[in-house]
């Protein structure tokens, strides 16, 4: 064995001293890092697996939607909410089921899936869409106060104009023309020049005798 010189022996002694003092801490830190890395990989795998399974079940909901079987459709959605309630696919499925019910004239049945997305959805865009559609159903049912409640609180910026427009519809149905006009003006300004829906708001403002963007009667 090669004989160590004094400098090498001193360095070795320092290393031994350092490891004796901090070796346990370093070992635990490495164990924690390995555990975190393994946990992260496991989480990623679980997320991918959930997404694949949720997509398959969403496709099943789509197939049932085409059959017109309302009972099977609701059961499939319930199954999806139970198993994959936190996924985007579950929110998409609920919106699809609600749309199928509305198209079939089952507006009351459409409320529950929309309410579920509005209350439990993880995607702010889907939650906003559900609240808007639910407010529309409540408006049709003349439940004006409940409809306005769905439009209270914050919305993503890209939905604000549509919320104002829907709020204007509710006020108009209540006979509150001044409030309706103010909301339509907000919607008109928020939609921007290139938005085709702005023409619809133009008509609504004109029916109230208002000039778009001015907020004053002609």
Secondary structure, DSSP 8 states (H G I E B T S, - for coil): -----HHHHHHHHHHHHHHHHHHHHHHHHHHHHHHHHHHHHHHHHHHHHHHHHHHHHHHHHHHHHHHT-HHHHHHHHHHHHHHHTTSHHHHHHHHHHHHHHHHTT-HHHHHHHHHHHHHH-S-HHHHHHHHHHHHHHHHHTT-HHHHHHHT-S---GGGHHHHHHHHHHHHHHTT-HHHHHHHHHHHHHHH-TT-THHHHHHHHHHHTTB-TTT-SB-
